[in-house]
Amino acid sequence: MTTLNPQSDPLETEPSSEHHDDHSHHQPPKGLMRWVLTTNHKDIGTLYLWLSFIMFLTGGSMAMVIRAELFEPGLQLVEPNFFNQMTTVHGLIMVFGAVMPAFTGLANWLIPMMIGAPDMALPRMNNLSFWILPFAFLILLSSLFMEGGGPNFGWTFYAPLSTHYSGDSTALFVFSIHIMGISSIMGAINVIVTIINLRAPGMTWMKLPLFVWTWLITAFLLIAVMPVLAGAVTMVLTDKFFGTSFFDAAGGGDPVMFQHIFWFFGHPEVYIMILPAFGIVSAIIPTFARKKLFGYSSMVYAVASIAILSFLVWAHHMFTTGMPLVAELFFMYCTMLIAVPTGVKVFNWVATMWKGSISYEPPMLWAIAFVILFTIGGFSGLMLAMTPADFQYHDTYFVVAHFHYVLVTGAVFSIMAAAYYWLPKWTGHMYSHTLAKWHFWCSLISVNVLFFPMHFVGLAGMPRRIPDYNIQFANINEVVSIGGFAFGLSQLLFLVLVIKCIRGGEKAEARSWEGAEGLEWDIPSPAPYHSFTTPPEIK
């Protein structure tokens, strides 16, 4: 007997023993080539998750360079040019290397199990979409060691900075972005085809788990905006190396056009990095509150509304470019409108917890922290949405604080919650709750010491992306840097915990958490190499 996420009655499925087949001839091959040639969704999910964690530590080490330089005023450790390379590559690695592959890894692992499918619909393409990614990051990181250094114009690579003031690494940067985009589009097509075609009989649209819904909508966003990013980087490439002047005013181009094209990709991209998080939290909170998710259908419509509205707000990043007043008003109101479906989601999570029988296991701790801290990021986003106020906040540390609250305490915290929630299903072992709680509390305290004070230096006028600053900001920057180093070190606890969990520990039950619902909890832990050889009947 298992239940998915509908508003209605529990769904009955056939006993799980018939759905999977772990005879010896279905076992994976041994050795290195298993991972290179694999088309199994679980193997590919594992590869994505490990790549994402390696990139998370890589991007984090760059953040450590940034915070070490800003520990006190004056130039201490690195040249301003190298500092700019660190801020640029840190942003690119964290967005395209840490957050997006982590969500893709979760999609690979979980979507087939959640919908009762045998695998992803396009397994060979799945293998290819992963294996081109490590090369993309190697190309990007190798540029740091070449003459002239890596890209130094910020992860948003605004023209004319990116078309005029950097070394020849721009070409490598553009090529690596193209490869990442191709990987994302292939992954998104795979997710859409899998969800539409491989759902178990009886799994209607409004019975899909919310994680599956959020990923379906995210996949359409990826297909819509990744080609726009490809166009922007190609125009930067031809401006720099082939004499075109798309963004060069001297040749009749327009630098502001770059911002329009970039942010038409960039704003939906923010939602690509947060919608799957909503799905994760919507799976975890009902489990540990021992209650049905409040307002399932309204959550689905809210996610869809957010995705549609994300295409109508891009120019709120550009209030200071001298837009006409009517455009500023339009983008201000559209941006404020996104707060409505987002508020619906937060209300539903809180209503799910209301009068629930809550237990505070590690996944629930991360999920509750997500709800509170993501909401703080949303509030500062509303402040930035007000055009006249944005004139003061723009390009200050207030903006840095805002988007790190959304992407670190939002996206990254939800990924941690997912890892703690499904790790027993992946490895077949329970992990150390003590170590998990140490990781959580160290991360929670340090992340707020790191990002919360940035609001205040931003409001006081400290610009972002600078290697040096006035003495008046010194004390707060010291505190921020200490928080940054503490947060970075805390993540090593997570690495230790995961390795210990893989190597052994208490045997996990098929339903690792009391009250967990969904088809993935019907199959044994660890999940067999092939989960559903015959689709489960959902009544």
RODO-2510 file (C-alpha; in nm, 4 decimals, decimal comma):
residues 539
     n   res          X          Y          Z
     1     m     0,0000     0,0000     0,0000
     2     t     0,1529     0,3349    -0,0929
     3     t     0,0349     0,6887    -0,1322
     4     l     0,1443     0,9629    -0,3670
     5     n     0,0623     1,3277    -0,3431
     6     p    -0,2977     1,3800    -0,4546
     7     q    -0,5696     1,5582    -0,2673
     8     s    -0,7859     1,2452    -0,2807
     9     d    -0,7694     0,8913    -0,1444
    10     p    -0,4581     0,6811    -0,1015
    11     l    -0,3469     0,5033    -0,4152
    12     e    -0,3126     0,1306    -0,3994
    13     t    -0,0299    -0,0395    -0,5811
    14     e     0,0519    -0,4028    -0,6296
    15     p     0,3070    -0,5500    -0,3853
    16     s     0,6520    -0,4178    -0,4585
    17     s     0,8239    -0,7512    -0,4997
    18     e     0,6925    -0,7838    -0,8547
    19     h     0,8251    -0,4496    -0,9754
    20     h     1,1937    -0,5086    -0,9583
    21     d     1,4236    -0,7828    -1,0605
    22     d     1,7644    -0,8123    -0,9033
    23     h     1,8806    -1,1401    -1,0493
    24     s     2,2509    -1,1636    -1,1194
    25     h     2,2225    -1,1026    -1,4959
    26     h     2,0641    -0,7617    -1,4203
    27     q     2,3540    -0,6485    -1,2051
    28     p     2,5849    -0,3719    -1,3299
    29     p     2,9223    -0,4569    -1,4825
    30     k     3,2217    -0,4029    -1,2557
    31     g     3,5103    -0,1599    -1,2930
    32     l     3,5687     0,1847    -1,4404
    33     m     3,3942     0,1222    -1,7729
    34     r     3,0656     0,0708    -1,5873
    35     w     3,0645     0,4454    -1,5147
    36     v     3,1892     0,5568    -1,8559
    37     l     2,9385     0,3545    -2,0606
    38     t     2,6443     0,3375    -1,8207
    39     t     2,2954     0,4228    -1,9395
    40     n     2,1348     0,3412    -1,6028
    41     h     1,9520     0,6388    -1,4533
    42     k     2,0809     0,5656    -1,1023
    43     d     2,4457     0,5502    -1,2120
    44     i     2,4109     0,8706    -1,4121
    45     g     2,2339     1,0404    -1,1192
    46     t     2,5241     0,9375    -0,8949
    47     l     2,7776     1,0782    -1,1435
    48     y     2,5911     1,4106    -1,1594
    49     l     2,5739     1,4342    -0,7796
    50     w     2,9468     1,3670    -0,7325
    51     l     3,0412     1,6125    -1,0098
    52     s     2,8177     1,8724    -0,8490
    53     f     2,9787     1,8237    -0,5065
    54     i     3,3317     1,8484    -0,6523
    55     m     3,2309     2,1712    -0,8302
    56     f     3,0674     2,2985    -0,5092
    57     l     3,3998     2,2577    -0,3261
    58     t     3,5889     2,4107    -0,6232
    59     g     3,3620     2,7151    -0,6433
    60     g     3,3685     2,7370    -0,2643
    61     s     3,7483     2,7495    -0,2591
    62     m     3,7281     3,0480    -0,4966
    63     a     3,4829     3,2125    -0,2576
    64     m     3,7428     3,1568     0,0171
    65     v     3,9984     3,3505    -0,1913
    66     i     3,7448     3,6347    -0,2275
    67     r     3,6642     3,6425     0,1466
    68     a     4,0321     3,6171     0,2472
    69     e     4,1108     3,9226     0,0304
    70     l     3,8172     4,1158     0,1793
    71     f     3,9013     4,0213     0,5411
    72     e     4,0475     4,3679     0,5892
    73     p     4,0831     4,6830     0,3745
    74     g     4,3795     4,7195     0,1435
    75     l     4,5204     4,4706    -0,1078
    76     q     4,6474     4,1649     0,0821
    77     l     4,6705     3,8407    -0,1052
    78     v     4,5822     3,8663    -0,4741
    79     e     4,5996     4,1163    -0,7583
    80     p     4,2721     4,2948    -0,8467
    81     n     4,2716     4,1211    -1,1868
    82     f     4,2956     3,7761    -1,0254
    83     f     4,0290     3,8787    -0,7729
    84     n     3,7973     3,9577    -1,0651
    85     q     3,8760     3,6189    -1,2216
    86     m     3,7824     3,4515    -0,8915
    87     t     3,4466     3,6338    -0,8676
    88     t     3,3680     3,5457    -1,2309
    89     v     3,4615     3,1784    -1,2226
    90     h     3,3113     3,1317    -0,8727
    91     g     2,9727     3,2473    -1,0049
    92     l     2,9892     3,0349    -1,3204
    93     i     3,1019     2,7203    -1,1365
    94     m     2,8386     2,7536    -0,8642
    95     v     2,5496     2,8163    -1,1071
    96     f     2,6376     2,5763    -1,3904
    97     g     2,8607     2,3327    -1,2006
    98     a     2,7152     2,2950    -0,8514
    99     v     2,3434     2,3781    -0,8388
   100     m     2,2191     2,2738    -1,1833
   101     p     2,3993     1,9340    -1,2023
   102     a     2,2851     1,8554    -0,8457
   103     f     1,9208     1,9030    -0,9429
   104     t     1,9793     1,7059    -1,2646
   105     g     2,1340     1,4230    -1,0612
   106     l     1,8313     1,4187    -0,8311
   107     a     1,6005     1,4157    -1,1358
   108     n     1,7893     1,1185    -1,2820
   109     w     1,7793     0,9219    -0,9601
   110     l     1,4261     0,9981    -0,8510
   111     i     1,1931     1,0716    -1,1433
   112     p     1,1876     0,7156    -1,2883
   113     m     1,1378     0,5691    -0,9380
   114     m     0,8658     0,8242    -0,8528
   115     i     0,6592     0,7616    -1,1669
   116     g     0,7127     0,3836    -1,1805
   117     a     0,9294     0,3952    -1,4947
   118     p     1,2072     0,1428    -1,5707
   119     d     1,4610     0,4167    -1,6592
   120     m     1,4869     0,7535    -1,8296
   121     a     1,3314     0,7528    -2,1778
   122     l     1,6526     0,8350    -2,3670
   123     p     1,9322     0,6516    -2,1823
   124     r     2,2156     0,6954    -2,4344
   125     m     2,1497     1,0675    -2,4595
   126     n     2,1481     1,0692    -2,0800
   127     n     2,5014     0,9267    -2,0747
   128     l     2,6198     1,1840    -2,3306
   129     s     2,4582     1,4784    -2,1523
   130     f     2,6584     1,3928    -1,8406
   131     w     2,9961     1,3107    -1,9956
   132     i     3,0303     1,6356    -2,1904
   133     l     2,9990     1,8331    -1,8640
   134     p     3,3369     1,7525    -1,6997
   135     f     3,5082     1,8695    -2,0195
   136     a     3,3159     2,1977    -2,0111
   137     f     3,4415     2,2695    -1,6577
   138     l     3,7980     2,1615    -1,7414
   139     i     3,7971     2,4074    -2,0339
   140     l     3,6653     2,6886    -1,8112
   141     l     3,9088     2,6185    -1,5245
   142     s     4,2067     2,5716    -1,7588
   143     s     4,1648     2,9329    -1,8740
   144     l     4,2837     3,0466    -1,5282
   145     f     4,6289     2,9006    -1,6029
   146     m     4,6713     3,0531    -1,9480
   147     e     4,8428     3,3727    -2,0491
   148     g     4,6262     3,6721    -1,9570
   149     g     4,4320     3,4650    -1,7025
   150     g     4,0703     3,3528    -1,6954
   151     p     3,7537     3,5549    -1,7628
   152     n     3,7533     3,8598    -1,5337
   153     f     3,4287     4,0381    -1,6216
   154     g     3,1797     3,8874    -1,3739
   155     w     2,9621     3,5807    -1,4320
   156     t     2,7115     3,8043    -1,6170
   157     f     2,9938     3,8941    -1,8656
   158     y     2,8461     4,2349    -1,9526
   159     a     2,9574     4,3813    -2,2840
   160     p     3,1670     4,5901    -2,3469
   161     l     3,3714     4,4472    -2,0538
   162     s     3,3675     4,0964    -2,1987
   163     t     3,4265     4,2120    -2,5570
   164     h     3,7146     4,4532    -2,4859
   165     y     3,8967     4,4235    -2,1561
   166     s     3,9932     4,0619    -2,1082
   167     g     4,2571     3,8168    -2,2288
   168     d     4,1986     3,5538    -2,4936
   169     s     4,0277     3,3269    -2,2379
   170     t     3,6912     3,4656    -2,3584
   171     a     3,6895     3,2029    -2,6357
   172     l     3,7358     2,9190    -2,3856
   173     f     3,4677     3,0677    -2,1626
   174     v     3,2203     3,0856    -2,4537
   175     f     3,2976     2,7296    -2,5649
   176     s     3,2489     2,5908    -2,2123
   177     i     2,9140     2,7756    -2,1752
   178     h     2,7964     2,6251    -2,5064
   179     i     2,8785     2,2723    -2,3867
   180     m     2,7009     2,3291    -2,0519
   181     g     2,3964     2,4581    -2,2382
   182     i     2,3869     2,1582    -2,4748
   183     s     2,4045     1,9255    -2,1726
   184     s     2,1182     2,1114    -2,0012
   185     i     1,8953     2,0989    -2,3108
   186     m     1,9540     1,7249    -2,3599
   187     g     1,8795     1,6611    -1,9923
   188     a     1,5605     1,8682    -2,0112
   189     i     1,4319     1,6883    -2,3236
   190     n     1,4969     1,3565    -2,1481
   191     v     1,2994     1,4632    -1,8392
   192     i     1,0002     1,5806    -2,0452
   193     v     0,9863     1,2671    -2,2622
   194     t     1,0237     1,0411    -1,9552
   195     i     0,7447     1,2083    -1,7568
   196     i     0,5015     1,2268    -2,0502
   197     n     0,5578     0,8743    -2,1842
   198     l     0,6757     0,6465    -1,9031
   199     r     0,4356     0,7144    -1,6164
   200     a     0,2914     0,3995    -1,4584
   201     p    -0,0677     0,3134    -1,5605
   202     g    -0,3095     0,5124    -1,3483
   203     m    -0,0609     0,7881    -1,2632
   204     t    -0,2644     1,0858    -1,3843
   205     w    -0,1182     1,4377    -1,3999
   206     m    -0,2638     1,5401    -1,0652
   207     k    -0,1187     1,2330    -0,8960
   208     l     0,2402     1,3169    -0,9919
   209     p     0,4665     1,3891    -0,6935
   210     l     0,5443     1,7618    -0,6732
   211     f     0,9149     1,7017    -0,7349
   212     v     0,8206     1,5538    -1,0737
   213     w     0,5918     1,8494    -1,1497
   214     t     0,8576     2,1065    -1,0597
   215     w     1,1142     1,9306    -1,2776
   216     l     0,8746     1,9030    -1,5722
   217     i     0,8183     2,2802    -1,5611
   218     t     1,1908     2,3470    -1,5058
   219     a     1,2725     2,1373    -1,8140
   220     f     1,0499     2,3573    -2,0329
   221     l     1,2236     2,6659    -1,8893
   222     l     1,5650     2,5177    -1,9770
   223     i     1,4637     2,4473    -2,3363
   224     a     1,3256     2,8008    -2,3690
   225     v     1,6204     2,9994    -2,2301
   226     m     1,9408     2,8019    -2,2900
   227     p     1,9425     2,8909    -2,6639
   228     v     1,9113     3,2599    -2,5636
   229     l     2,2285     3,2274    -2,3542
   230     a     2,3982     3,0534    -2,6480
   231     g     2,3055     3,3483    -2,8714
   232     a     2,4415     3,6016    -2,6203
   233     v     2,7787     3,4265    -2,5779
   234     t     2,8128     3,3785    -2,9553
   235     m     2,7574     3,7513    -3,0140
   236     v     3,0209     3,8275    -2,7471
   237     l     3,2589     3,5895    -2,9276
   238     t     3,2086     3,7492    -3,2702
   239     d     3,2365     4,1018    -3,1230
   240     k     3,5688     4,0147    -2,9633
   241     f     3,7345     3,8066    -3,2356
   242     f     3,5523     3,8621    -3,5661
   243     g     3,4947     4,2365    -3,5882
   244     t     3,1164     4,2459    -3,5438
   245     s     2,9672     4,5202    -3,3259
   246     f     2,6445     4,3860    -3,1752
   247     f     2,7285     4,5497    -2,8435
   248     d     2,9851     4,8109    -2,9519
   249     a     2,8399     5,1624    -2,9689
   250     a     3,1307     5,2784    -3,1885
   251     g     3,0171     5,0357    -3,4589
   252     g     2,6464     5,1110    -3,4227
   253     g     2,5757     4,8403    -3,1627
   254     d     2,4159     4,8779    -2,8204
   255     p     2,5707     4,7593    -2,4908
   256     v     2,2256     4,7720    -2,3245
   257     m     2,0985     4,5184    -2,5802
   258     f     2,3408     4,2710    -2,4248
   259     q     2,1731     4,3186    -2,0872
   260     h     1,8275     4,2589    -2,2376
   261     i     1,9391     3,9355    -2,4062
   262     f     2,1373     3,8141    -2,1051
   263     w     1,8642     3,8792    -1,8492
   264     f     1,5963     3,7266    -2,0696
   265     f     1,7971     3,4100    -2,0052
   266     g     1,9163     3,5096    -1,6572
   267     h     1,5889     3,5574    -1,4799
   268     p     1,4209     3,2283    -1,5796
   269     e     1,7602     3,0724    -1,4911
   270     v     1,7067     3,1807    -1,1296
   271     y     1,3815     2,9830    -1,1289
   272     i     1,5504     2,6861    -1,2975
   273     m     1,7706     2,6806    -0,9868
   274     i     1,4849     2,7088    -0,7350
   275     l     1,1751     2,5279    -0,8731
   276     p     1,3154     2,1749    -0,8133
   277     a     1,3924     2,2918    -0,4577
   278     f     1,0205     2,3592    -0,4091
   279     g     0,9489     2,0014    -0,5150
   280     i     1,2050     1,8579    -0,2715
   281     v     1,0705     2,0556     0,0234
   282     s     0,7133     1,9596    -0,0713
   283     a     0,8142     1,5926    -0,0412
   284     i     1,0023     1,6256     0,2890
   285     i     0,7715     1,8476     0,4983
   286     p     0,4617     1,6195     0,4705
   287     t     0,6736     1,3152     0,5659
   288     f     0,8039     1,4613     0,8914
   289     a     0,4865     1,6562     0,9750
   290     r     0,2933     1,3260     0,9319
   291     k     0,0323     1,5102     0,7241
   292     k    -0,0820     1,5369     0,3643
   293     l     0,0666     1,8293     0,1735
   294     f    -0,1728     2,1211     0,2115
   295     g    -0,3161     2,2411    -0,1215
   296     y    -0,1461     2,0073    -0,3692
   297     s    -0,3215     2,1438    -0,6803
   298     s    -0,2625     2,5066    -0,5806
   299     m     0,1096     2,4213    -0,5500
   300     v     0,1132     2,2856    -0,9063
   301     y    -0,0588     2,5987    -1,0409
   302     a     0,1736     2,8221    -0,8356
   303     v     0,4842     2,6586    -0,9864
   304     a     0,3420     2,6999    -1,3371
   305     s     0,2542     3,0657    -1,2663
   306     i     0,6050     3,1390    -1,1377
   307     a     0,7538     2,9840    -1,4525
   308     i     0,5336     3,1914    -1,6854
   309     l     0,5900     3,5149    -1,4923
   310     s     0,9672     3,4562    -1,4909
   311     f     0,9688     3,5532    -1,8622
   312     l     0,8057     3,8900    -1,7919
   313     v     1,0423     4,0367    -1,5316
   314     w     1,3942     4,0290    -1,6804
   315     a     1,4472     4,4060    -1,6944
   316     h     1,4166     4,4470    -1,3169
   317     h     1,7932     4,3812    -1,3293
   318     m     1,8246     4,6939    -1,5451
   319     f     1,6318     4,9694    -1,3639
   320     t     1,9428     5,1925    -1,3637
   321     t     2,0055     5,1712    -1,7404
   322     g     1,7718     5,4615    -1,8212
   323     m     1,4639     5,2649    -1,9280
   324     p     1,1458     5,4598    -2,0073
   325     l     0,9259     5,5115    -1,7014
   326     v     0,6426     5,2972    -1,8421
   327     a     0,8855     5,0019    -1,8803
   328     e     1,0129     5,0477    -1,5246
   329     l     0,6559     5,0408    -1,3934
   330     f     0,5677     4,7325    -1,5989
   331     f     0,8693     4,5343    -1,4762
   332     m     0,8208     4,6543    -1,1190
   333     y     0,4589     4,5355    -1,1057
   334     c     0,5345     4,2033    -1,2789
   335     t     0,8166     4,1376    -1,0331
   336     m     0,5929     4,2106    -0,7369
   337     l     0,3306     3,9794    -0,8884
   338     i     0,5696     3,6802    -0,8652
   339     a     0,5496     3,7216    -0,4862
   340     v     0,1877     3,5972    -0,4989
   341     p     0,2427     3,2352    -0,6205
   342     t     0,5627     3,2209    -0,4130
   343     g     0,3637     3,3286    -0,1077
   344     v     0,1097     3,0552    -0,1842
   345     k     0,3875     2,7957    -0,1668
   346     v     0,5282     2,9271     0,1626
   347     f     0,1770     2,9403     0,3101
   348     n     0,1120     2,5799     0,2017
   349     w     0,4359     2,4537     0,3593
   350     v     0,3562     2,6294     0,6859
   351     a    -0,0044     2,5025     0,6739
   352     t     0,1269     2,1473     0,6196
   353     m     0,3388     2,1786     0,9356
   354     w     0,0546     2,3448     1,1321
   355     k    -0,0684     2,1029     1,4040
   356     g     0,1359     1,8245     1,2466
   357     s     0,3178     1,5644     1,4540
   358     i     0,6606     1,7011     1,3579
   359     s     0,9853     1,5150     1,4190
   360     y     1,3111     1,6973     1,3568
   361     e     1,5185     1,4498     1,1591
   362     p     1,8045     1,5965     0,9483
   363     p     1,6017     1,6323     0,6216
   364     m     1,3280     1,8213     0,8086
   365     l     1,5804     2,0579     0,9711
   366     w     1,7158     2,1549     0,6282
   367     a     1,3623     2,1893     0,4891
   368     i     1,2450     2,4196     0,7703
   369     a     1,5640     2,6283     0,7386
   370     f     1,4953     2,6470     0,3651
   371     v     1,1420     2,7811     0,4167
   372     i     1,2531     3,0514     0,6634
   373     l     1,5736     3,1645     0,4894
   374     f     1,4383     3,1424     0,1349
   375     t     1,1532     3,3681     0,2514
   376     i     1,4100     3,6214     0,3777
   377     g     1,5691     3,6125     0,0314
   378     g     1,2249     3,6659    -0,1177
   379     f     1,1609     3,9695     0,1018
   380     s     1,4862     4,1371    -0,0026
   381     g     1,3863     4,0525    -0,3609
   382     l     1,0643     4,2482    -0,3110
   383     m     1,2715     4,5427    -0,1864
   384     l     1,4842     4,5216    -0,5031
   385     a     1,1657     4,5084    -0,7141
   386     m     1,0744     4,8664    -0,6154
   387     t     1,2286     5,0787    -0,8896
   388     p     1,3133     5,3904    -0,6823
   389     a     1,4587     5,1810    -0,3992
   390     d     1,6550     4,9678    -0,6458
   391     f     1,8459     5,2784    -0,7550
   392     q     2,0124     5,2721    -0,4120
   393     y     2,0544     4,8941    -0,3789
   394     h     2,1761     4,8306    -0,7345
   395     d     2,5299     4,6859    -0,7626
   396     t     2,5849     4,6935    -0,3869
   397     y     2,6426     4,4096    -0,1430
   398     f     2,2680     4,4195    -0,0685
   399     v     2,2135     4,2447    -0,4029
   400     v     2,4870     3,9910    -0,3198
   401     a     2,3112     3,9163     0,0113
   402     h     1,9742     3,8814    -0,1650
   403     f     2,0720     3,6311    -0,4284
   404     h     2,2897     3,4264    -0,1938
   405     y     1,9928     3,3893     0,0411
   406     v     1,7918     3,2585    -0,2542
   407     l     2,0622     3,0333    -0,4008
   408     v     2,2568     2,9133    -0,0945
   409     t     1,9941     2,8954     0,1788
   410     g     1,7427     2,8213    -0,0970
   411     a     1,8819     2,5924    -0,3666
   412     v     2,1840     2,4490    -0,1800
   413     f     1,9916     2,3882     0,1444
   414     s     1,7193     2,2026    -0,0495
   415     i     1,9840     1,9860    -0,2193
   416     m     2,1254     1,9024     0,1252
   417     a     1,7723     1,8206     0,2466
   418     a     1,7245     1,5892    -0,0541
   419     a     2,0577     1,4161     0,0063
   420     y     1,9703     1,3488     0,3704
   421     y     1,6180     1,2357     0,2781
   422     w     1,7034     0,9903    -0,0023
   423     l     2,0570     0,8833     0,0998
   424     p     1,9284     0,5677     0,2800
   425     k     1,7384     0,4728    -0,0375
   426     w     2,0528     0,5255    -0,2491
   427     t     2,3082     0,3511    -0,0274
   428     g     2,0975     0,1061     0,1734
   429     h     2,2485     0,2413     0,4967
   430     m     2,1329     0,4920     0,7561
   431     y     2,3816     0,7706     0,8283
   432     s     2,4950     0,9166     1,1591
   433     h     2,2211     1,1546     1,2792
   434     t     2,4681     1,3153     1,5207
   435     l     2,7120     1,4054     1,2416
   436     a     2,4195     1,5187     1,0241
   437     k     2,2956     1,7566     1,2945
   438     w     2,6461     1,8931     1,3507
   439     h     2,6642     1,9623     0,9768
   440     f     2,3241     2,1314     0,9818
   441     w     2,3814     2,3588     1,2809
   442     c     2,7335     2,4592     1,1756
   443     s     2,6033     2,5394     0,8254
   444     l     2,2950     2,7249     0,9494
   445     i     2,4827     2,9516     1,1921
   446     s     2,7797     3,0194     0,9629
   447     v     2,5680     3,0871     0,6517
   448     n     2,3802     3,3626     0,8354
   449     v     2,7025     3,5085     0,9774
   450     l     2,8284     3,5050     0,6172
   451     f     2,5372     3,6589     0,4271
   452     f     2,3154     3,8539     0,6675
   453     p     2,5652     4,1350     0,7445
   454     m     2,6085     4,1894     0,3686
   455     h     2,2651     4,3558     0,3695
   456     f     2,4002     4,6268     0,5996
   457     v     2,7268     4,7020     0,4165
   458     g     2,5198     4,7111     0,0963
   459     l     2,2714     4,9607     0,2377
   460     a     2,5684     5,1678     0,3587
   461     g     2,6935     5,1805     0,0001
   462     m     2,9626     4,9137    -0,0392
   463     p     2,9773     4,8193    -0,4098
   464     r     3,0014     4,4527    -0,5128
   465     r     3,2939     4,2948    -0,7032
   466     i     3,5651     4,5150    -0,5522
   467     p     3,8929     4,3851    -0,4071
   468     d     3,9337     4,6817    -0,1689
   469     y     3,6970     4,9050     0,0315
   470     n     3,6734     5,1971     0,2726
   471     i     3,7795     5,1531     0,6347
   472     q     3,4179     5,2079     0,7540
   473     f     3,3212     4,8594     0,6262
   474     a     3,6157     4,6795     0,7874
   475     n     3,4537     4,5286     1,0973
   476     i     3,1518     4,3816     0,9190
   477     n     3,3707     4,2365     0,6426
   478     e     3,5826     4,0595     0,9036
   479     v     3,2692     3,8971     1,0479
   480     v     3,1464     3,8004     0,6984
   481     s     3,4796     3,6397     0,6085
   482     i     3,4861     3,4368     0,9321
   483     g     3,1314     3,3157     0,8534
   484     g     3,2459     3,2223     0,5027
   485     f     3,5375     3,0106     0,6213
   486     a     3,3180     2,8412     0,8838
   487     f     3,0528     2,7593     0,6215
   488     g     3,3155     2,6175     0,3843
   489     l     3,4688     2,3954     0,6520
   490     s     3,1228     2,2735     0,7615
   491     q     3,0716     2,1147     0,4195
   492     l     3,3627     1,8773     0,4848
   493     l     3,1453     1,7201     0,7581
   494     f     2,8940     1,6365     0,4841
   495     l     3,1665     1,4720     0,2732
   496     v     3,2732     1,2566     0,5706
   497     l     2,9102     1,1623     0,6434
   498     v     2,8361     1,0569     0,2838
   499     i     3,1523     0,8454     0,2534
   500     k     3,0804     0,6738     0,5880
   501     c     2,7214     0,6080     0,4772
   502     i     2,8316     0,4529     0,1468
   503     r     3,0838     0,2277     0,3206
   504     g     2,8406     0,0879     0,5764
   505     g     2,6158     0,1521     0,8701
   506     e     2,2793     0,0434     1,0023
   507     k     2,0706    -0,1292     0,7324
   508     a     1,7998     0,0990     0,5914
   509     e     1,4415    -0,0227     0,5595
   510     a     1,2608     0,0029     0,2243
   511     r     1,0550     0,2848     0,3805
   512     s     1,3432     0,4621     0,5536
   513     w     1,1247     0,7308     0,7134
   514     e     0,7977     0,6655     0,8922
   515     g     0,5250     0,8396     0,6921
   516     a     0,7280     0,8651     0,3693
   517     e     0,4985     0,8380     0,0681
   518     g     0,5662     0,7672    -0,2962
   519     l     0,6579     0,4754    -0,5219
   520     e     1,0307     0,5095    -0,4515
   521     w     0,9677     0,3884    -0,0942
   522     d     0,8064     0,0661    -0,2225
   523     i     1,1316    -0,0741    -0,3588
   524     p     1,4057    -0,2096    -0,1315
   525     s     1,6974    -0,0034     0,0011
   526     p     1,9429     0,0206    -0,1646
   527     a     1,7336     0,0602    -0,4774
   528     p     1,8093    -0,2336    -0,7114
   529     y     1,9890    -0,1605    -1,0369
   530     h     1,6567    -0,1925    -1,2249
   531     s     1,3625    -0,0692    -1,0192
   532     f     1,0390    -0,1271    -1,2102
   533     t     1,0774    -0,3981    -1,4746
   534     t     0,6973    -0,4149    -1,4879
   535     p     0,5137    -0,0908    -1,4156
   536     p     0,3189    -0,0784    -1,0872
   537     e    -0,0594    -0,0545    -1,1203
   538     i    -0,1834     0,2636    -0,9527
   539     k    -0,5503     0,2382    -0,8587
***
